[in-house]
Amino acid sequence: MKMRRYQVYDEIEIVAPIEQVYAIAADPESVPSYVPEIARIELVNRLNERSALVRSYVRVGRLTFAYLYRYSYRPPTHYSGVQESGRFLRGYFSLVFRSRGDRTLVSHAEGILSPVPFLATVIGFIYFRLLAGVGAKEELGRLKSLVERSLAQQQEV
């Protein structure tokens, strides 16, 4: 079955080592700090060292919805997830980390998958452009601030 997608994408350079950027970005406790539509993430089942089932609590307006995701971890270069269920719609995200000396380039893609023609496009546009509040660029900017503040605090100690 052919899956269609609606995807948003951006990237940013962060002045910090790749291991530190990855550790903060992939920490379920930190994610709501840079992705405001995520209320919280709870571990459901650690499948192995590279994958886990998690429940993501996603805010849409004043409502919060729980979705089961399969997360994939490949430290320190990849962190991603795809919604486990959803016959007609499934959400996904991917973060890729590339070392650039004392800096890290972070690429972020997220979107909606659907086997129904045009459904991912319509729902993706409504969600990412009208309801989500912030886009990939803003999320990456928040991640950058979070990482650089953390690095500055460590250097003070």
PEFEN-V970791 format. One record per run of one state. SS is the DSSP state (H for helix, E for strand, - for the rest). FROM is the first residue (numbers start at 0). TO is the last residue. If there is no record, write none. Layout:
ss:SS from:FROM to:TO
ss:SS from:FROM to:TO
This chain:
ss:- from:0 to:2
ss:E from:3 to:13
ss:- from:14 to:16
ss:H from:17 to:24
ss:- from:25 to:26
ss:H from:27 to:33
ss:- from:34 to:36
ss:E from:37 to:47
ss:- from:48 to:49
ss:E from:50 to:59
ss:- from:60 to:61
ss:E from:62 to:73
ss:- from:74 to:76
ss:E from:77 to:82
ss:- from:83 to:88
ss:E from:89 to:99
ss:- from:100 to:101
ss:E from:102 to:113
ss:- from:114 to:117
ss:H from:118 to:130
ss:- from:131 to:134
ss:H from:135 to:155
ss:- from:156 to:156
